C-alpha cells in the first residue's frame, strides 16, 4: 500500500479524536496544557508582560507571597466551584486545565 501524502498525515494529527480514544485524547490535552504553562513561565521569566488572567495571578502572588503556580491552581478550582450553582458539567479537560497549567508554572518557575 502506498504511503499517505504528507498533508493527509498532518491533517490526521490535527483533527479531533473520536470519543473512544480517551487515553490519546488525555495525553494530547496534557501536552497542550503543559505547553501553555511553559509559555506562561517564559513570559514571566522574561518579564515581557502576560495575559490579563496572569496579571491577576501576579497581583495575588505579590500580595500573598504564595507561588504563582499555586495561585493559578487555586483560581482555577475556585472558578470551577462557581459552576456548581449554575449546574454546569465539568469535563476532564476542564479539570486538567485547572490543575495542569499551574503545576507546570510552579515546577518551571524561578
PyMOL CGO cylinders between C-alpha atoms (Angstrom):
from pymol import cmd
from pymol.cgo import CYLINDER

trace = [
    CYLINDER, 0.00, 0.00, 0.00, 1.46, 3.44, -0.90, 0.3, 1, 1, 1, 1, 1, 1,
    CYLINDER, 1.46, 3.44, -0.90, 2.25, 5.91, 1.86, 0.3, 1, 1, 1, 1, 1, 1,
    CYLINDER, 2.25, 5.91, 1.86, -0.30, 8.63, 2.54, 0.3, 1, 1, 1, 1, 1, 1,
    CYLINDER, -0.30, 8.63, 2.54, 0.60, 12.11, 1.32, 0.3, 1, 1, 1, 1, 1, 1,
    CYLINDER, 0.60, 12.11, 1.32, 2.24, 14.39, 3.88, 0.3, 1, 1, 1, 1, 1, 1,
    CYLINDER, 2.24, 14.39, 3.88, -0.79, 16.72, 4.01, 0.3, 1, 1, 1, 1, 1, 1,
    CYLINDER, -0.79, 16.72, 4.01, -3.08, 13.81, 4.90, 0.3, 1, 1, 1, 1, 1, 1,
    CYLINDER, -3.08, 13.81, 4.90, -0.79, 12.73, 7.72, 0.3, 1, 1, 1, 1, 1, 1,
    CYLINDER, -0.79, 12.73, 7.72, -0.61, 16.26, 9.19, 0.3, 1, 1, 1, 1, 1, 1,
    CYLINDER, -0.61, 16.26, 9.19, -4.36, 16.70, 8.85, 0.3, 1, 1, 1, 1, 1, 1,
    CYLINDER, -4.36, 16.70, 8.85, -4.98, 13.46, 10.76, 0.3, 1, 1, 1, 1, 1, 1,
    CYLINDER, -4.98, 13.46, 10.76, -2.80, 14.75, 13.61, 0.3, 1, 1, 1, 1, 1, 1,
    CYLINDER, -2.80, 14.75, 13.61, -4.80, 17.97, 13.88, 0.3, 1, 1, 1, 1, 1, 1,
    CYLINDER, -4.80, 17.97, 13.88, -8.33, 16.59, 13.62, 0.3, 1, 1, 1, 1, 1, 1,
    CYLINDER, -8.33, 16.59, 13.62, -10.32, 15.94, 16.82, 0.3, 1, 1, 1, 1, 1, 1,
    CYLINDER, -10.32, 15.94, 16.82, -10.09, 12.39, 18.10, 0.3, 1, 1, 1, 1, 1, 1,
    CYLINDER, -10.09, 12.39, 18.10, -13.16, 10.18, 18.48, 0.3, 1, 1, 1, 1, 1, 1,
    CYLINDER, -13.16, 10.18, 18.48, -14.53, 9.70, 21.99, 0.3, 1, 1, 1, 1, 1, 1,
    CYLINDER, -14.53, 9.70, 21.99, -13.45, 6.05, 22.09, 0.3, 1, 1, 1, 1, 1, 1,
    CYLINDER, -13.45, 6.05, 22.09, -9.74, 7.06, 22.10, 0.3, 1, 1, 1, 1, 1, 1,
    CYLINDER, -9.74, 7.06, 22.10, -9.75, 8.61, 25.58, 0.3, 1, 1, 1, 1, 1, 1,
    CYLINDER, -9.75, 8.61, 25.58, -6.14, 7.81, 26.59, 0.3, 1, 1, 1, 1, 1, 1,
    CYLINDER, -6.14, 7.81, 26.59, -4.75, 9.52, 23.48, 0.3, 1, 1, 1, 1, 1, 1,
    CYLINDER, -4.75, 9.52, 23.48, -7.07, 12.48, 23.98, 0.3, 1, 1, 1, 1, 1, 1,
    CYLINDER, -7.07, 12.48, 23.98, -5.93, 12.90, 27.61, 0.3, 1, 1, 1, 1, 1, 1,
    CYLINDER, -5.93, 12.90, 27.61, -2.26, 12.71, 26.61, 0.3, 1, 1, 1, 1, 1, 1,
    CYLINDER, -2.26, 12.71, 26.61, -2.78, 15.35, 23.90, 0.3, 1, 1, 1, 1, 1, 1,
    CYLINDER, -2.78, 15.35, 23.90, -4.64, 17.54, 26.39, 0.3, 1, 1, 1, 1, 1, 1,
    CYLINDER, -4.64, 17.54, 26.39, -1.84, 17.23, 28.96, 0.3, 1, 1, 1, 1, 1, 1,
    CYLINDER, -1.84, 17.23, 28.96, 0.81, 18.04, 26.35, 0.3, 1, 1, 1, 1, 1, 1,
    CYLINDER, 0.81, 18.04, 26.35, -1.12, 21.11, 25.20, 0.3, 1, 1, 1, 1, 1, 1,
    CYLINDER, -1.12, 21.11, 25.20, -1.76, 22.37, 28.72, 0.3, 1, 1, 1, 1, 1, 1,
    CYLINDER, -1.76, 22.37, 28.72, 1.89, 21.79, 29.62, 0.3, 1, 1, 1, 1, 1, 1,
    CYLINDER, 1.89, 21.79, 29.62, 2.88, 23.94, 26.64, 0.3, 1, 1, 1, 1, 1, 1,
    CYLINDER, 2.88, 23.94, 26.64, 0.54, 26.68, 27.90, 0.3, 1, 1, 1, 1, 1, 1,
    CYLINDER, 0.54, 26.68, 27.90, 2.19, 26.51, 31.33, 0.3, 1, 1, 1, 1, 1, 1,
    CYLINDER, 2.19, 26.51, 31.33, 5.64, 26.58, 29.75, 0.3, 1, 1, 1, 1, 1, 1,
    CYLINDER, 5.64, 26.58, 29.75, 4.67, 29.65, 27.71, 0.3, 1, 1, 1, 1, 1, 1,
    CYLINDER, 4.67, 29.65, 27.71, 3.36, 31.47, 30.78, 0.3, 1, 1, 1, 1, 1, 1,
    CYLINDER, 3.36, 31.47, 30.78, 6.59, 30.64, 32.62, 0.3, 1, 1, 1, 1, 1, 1,
    CYLINDER, 6.59, 30.64, 32.62, 8.64, 32.00, 29.72, 0.3, 1, 1, 1, 1, 1, 1,
    CYLINDER, 8.64, 32.00, 29.72, 6.72, 35.28, 29.71, 0.3, 1, 1, 1, 1, 1, 1,
    CYLINDER, 6.72, 35.28, 29.71, 7.00, 35.61, 33.49, 0.3, 1, 1, 1, 1, 1, 1,
    CYLINDER, 7.00, 35.61, 33.49, 10.73, 34.93, 33.45, 0.3, 1, 1, 1, 1, 1, 1,
    CYLINDER, 10.73, 34.93, 33.45, 11.39, 37.29, 30.54, 0.3, 1, 1, 1, 1, 1, 1,
    CYLINDER, 11.39, 37.29, 30.54, 9.20, 39.99, 32.13, 0.3, 1, 1, 1, 1, 1, 1,
    CYLINDER, 9.20, 39.99, 32.13, 7.63, 40.71, 28.74, 0.3, 1, 1, 1, 1, 1, 1,
    CYLINDER, 7.63, 40.71, 28.74, 4.13, 41.13, 30.13, 0.3, 1, 1, 1, 1, 1, 1,
    CYLINDER, 4.13, 41.13, 30.13, 1.46, 38.48, 30.47, 0.3, 1, 1, 1, 1, 1, 1,
    CYLINDER, 1.46, 38.48, 30.47, -2.21, 37.88, 29.70, 0.3, 1, 1, 1, 1, 1, 1,
    CYLINDER, -2.21, 37.88, 29.70, -4.91, 39.53, 31.88, 0.3, 1, 1, 1, 1, 1, 1,
    CYLINDER, -4.91, 39.53, 31.88, -5.57, 36.42, 33.99, 0.3, 1, 1, 1, 1, 1, 1,
    CYLINDER, -5.57, 36.42, 33.99, -1.86, 36.08, 34.65, 0.3, 1, 1, 1, 1, 1, 1,
    CYLINDER, -1.86, 36.08, 34.65, -1.65, 39.73, 35.70, 0.3, 1, 1, 1, 1, 1, 1,
    CYLINDER, -1.65, 39.73, 35.70, -4.37, 38.89, 38.23, 0.3, 1, 1, 1, 1, 1, 1,
    CYLINDER, -4.37, 38.89, 38.23, -2.34, 35.87, 39.35, 0.3, 1, 1, 1, 1, 1, 1,
    CYLINDER, -2.34, 35.87, 39.35, 0.81, 38.00, 39.63, 0.3, 1, 1, 1, 1, 1, 1,
    CYLINDER, 0.81, 38.00, 39.63, -1.02, 40.52, 41.80, 0.3, 1, 1, 1, 1, 1, 1,
    CYLINDER, -1.02, 40.52, 41.80, -2.25, 37.78, 44.13, 0.3, 1, 1, 1, 1, 1, 1,
    CYLINDER, -2.25, 37.78, 44.13, 1.26, 36.34, 44.28, 0.3, 1, 1, 1, 1, 1, 1,
    CYLINDER, 1.26, 36.34, 44.28, 2.73, 39.70, 45.27, 0.3, 1, 1, 1, 1, 1, 1,
    CYLINDER, 2.73, 39.70, 45.27, 0.06, 40.33, 47.92, 0.3, 1, 1, 1, 1, 1, 1,
    CYLINDER, 0.06, 40.33, 47.92, 0.07, 36.85, 49.46, 0.3, 1, 1, 1, 1, 1, 1,
    CYLINDER, 0.07, 36.85, 49.46, 3.57, 35.51, 48.81, 0.3, 1, 1, 1, 1, 1, 1,
    CYLINDER, 3.57, 35.51, 48.81, 2.12, 32.24, 47.51, 0.3, 1, 1, 1, 1, 1, 1,
    CYLINDER, 2.12, 32.24, 47.51, 3.93, 30.99, 44.35, 0.3, 1, 1, 1, 1, 1, 1,
    CYLINDER, 3.93, 30.99, 44.35, 2.15, 31.94, 41.13, 0.3, 1, 1, 1, 1, 1, 1,
    CYLINDER, 2.15, 31.94, 41.13, 1.72, 28.30, 40.06, 0.3, 1, 1, 1, 1, 1, 1,
    CYLINDER, 1.72, 28.30, 40.06, -0.26, 27.56, 43.22, 0.3, 1, 1, 1, 1, 1, 1,
    CYLINDER, -0.26, 27.56, 43.22, -2.27, 30.78, 42.72, 0.3, 1, 1, 1, 1, 1, 1,
    CYLINDER, -2.27, 30.78, 42.72, -3.17, 29.63, 39.18, 0.3, 1, 1, 1, 1, 1, 1,
    CYLINDER, -3.17, 29.63, 39.18, -4.39, 26.29, 40.56, 0.3, 1, 1, 1, 1, 1, 1,
    CYLINDER, -4.39, 26.29, 40.56, -6.38, 27.90, 43.40, 0.3, 1, 1, 1, 1, 1, 1,
    CYLINDER, -6.38, 27.90, 43.40, -8.00, 30.35, 40.99, 0.3, 1, 1, 1, 1, 1, 1,
    CYLINDER, -8.00, 30.35, 40.99, -8.90, 27.55, 38.57, 0.3, 1, 1, 1, 1, 1, 1,
    CYLINDER, -8.90, 27.55, 38.57, -10.50, 25.43, 41.28, 0.3, 1, 1, 1, 1, 1, 1,
    CYLINDER, -10.50, 25.43, 41.28, -12.34, 28.47, 42.68, 0.3, 1, 1, 1, 1, 1, 1,
    CYLINDER, -12.34, 28.47, 42.68, -13.78, 29.24, 39.23, 0.3, 1, 1, 1, 1, 1, 1,
    CYLINDER, -13.78, 29.24, 39.23, -14.92, 25.62, 38.93, 0.3, 1, 1, 1, 1, 1, 1,
    CYLINDER, -14.92, 25.62, 38.93, -16.64, 25.89, 42.32, 0.3, 1, 1, 1, 1, 1, 1,
    CYLINDER, -16.64, 25.89, 42.32, -18.59, 28.85, 40.95, 0.3, 1, 1, 1, 1, 1, 1,
    CYLINDER, -18.59, 28.85, 40.95, -20.02, 26.49, 38.34, 0.3, 1, 1, 1, 1, 1, 1,
    CYLINDER, -20.02, 26.49, 38.34, -21.86, 24.46, 41.00, 0.3, 1, 1, 1, 1, 1, 1,
    CYLINDER, -21.86, 24.46, 41.00, -24.86, 26.81, 41.36, 0.3, 1, 1, 1, 1, 1, 1,
    CYLINDER, -24.86, 26.81, 41.36, -25.03, 27.07, 37.57, 0.3, 1, 1, 1, 1, 1, 1,
    CYLINDER, -25.03, 27.07, 37.57, -25.32, 23.27, 37.37, 0.3, 1, 1, 1, 1, 1, 1,
    CYLINDER, -25.32, 23.27, 37.37, -22.65, 23.14, 34.69, 0.3, 1, 1, 1, 1, 1, 1,
    CYLINDER, -22.65, 23.14, 34.69, -20.98, 19.84, 33.92, 0.3, 1, 1, 1, 1, 1, 1,
    CYLINDER, -20.98, 19.84, 33.92, -17.23, 19.82, 34.37, 0.3, 1, 1, 1, 1, 1, 1,
    CYLINDER, -17.23, 19.82, 34.37, -15.34, 17.69, 31.89, 0.3, 1, 1, 1, 1, 1, 1,
    CYLINDER, -15.34, 17.69, 31.89, -11.99, 16.01, 32.32, 0.3, 1, 1, 1, 1, 1, 1,
    CYLINDER, -11.99, 16.01, 32.32, -10.26, 18.62, 30.14, 0.3, 1, 1, 1, 1, 1, 1,
    CYLINDER, -10.26, 18.62, 30.14, -11.64, 21.41, 32.30, 0.3, 1, 1, 1, 1, 1, 1,
    CYLINDER, -11.64, 21.41, 32.30, -10.33, 19.76, 35.47, 0.3, 1, 1, 1, 1, 1, 1,
    CYLINDER, -10.33, 19.76, 35.47, -6.95, 19.19, 33.86, 0.3, 1, 1, 1, 1, 1, 1,
    CYLINDER, -6.95, 19.19, 33.86, -6.88, 22.84, 32.78, 0.3, 1, 1, 1, 1, 1, 1,
    CYLINDER, -6.88, 22.84, 32.78, -7.48, 24.00, 36.35, 0.3, 1, 1, 1, 1, 1, 1,
    CYLINDER, -7.48, 24.00, 36.35, -4.56, 21.94, 37.66, 0.3, 1, 1, 1, 1, 1, 1,
    CYLINDER, -4.56, 21.94, 37.66, -2.02, 21.25, 34.90, 0.3, 1, 1, 1, 1, 1, 1,
    CYLINDER, -2.02, 21.25, 34.90, -1.11, 24.80, 33.85, 0.3, 1, 1, 1, 1, 1, 1,
    CYLINDER, -1.11, 24.80, 33.85, -0.49, 25.91, 37.43, 0.3, 1, 1, 1, 1, 1, 1,
    CYLINDER, -0.49, 25.91, 37.43, 1.51, 22.76, 38.14, 0.3, 1, 1, 1, 1, 1, 1,
    CYLINDER, 1.51, 22.76, 38.14, 3.80, 23.37, 35.17, 0.3, 1, 1, 1, 1, 1, 1,
    CYLINDER, 3.80, 23.37, 35.17, 4.26, 27.05, 36.06, 0.3, 1, 1, 1, 1, 1, 1,
    CYLINDER, 4.26, 27.05, 36.06, 5.06, 26.01, 39.64, 0.3, 1, 1, 1, 1, 1, 1,
    CYLINDER, 5.06, 26.01, 39.64, 7.59, 23.37, 38.55, 0.3, 1, 1, 1, 1, 1, 1,
    CYLINDER, 7.59, 23.37, 38.55, 9.32, 25.59, 35.98, 0.3, 1, 1, 1, 1, 1, 1,
    CYLINDER, 9.32, 25.59, 35.98, 9.01, 28.83, 37.94, 0.3, 1, 1, 1, 1, 1, 1,
    CYLINDER, 9.01, 28.83, 37.94, 12.05, 30.53, 39.34, 0.3, 1, 1, 1, 1, 1, 1,
]
cmd.load_cgo(trace, "trace")
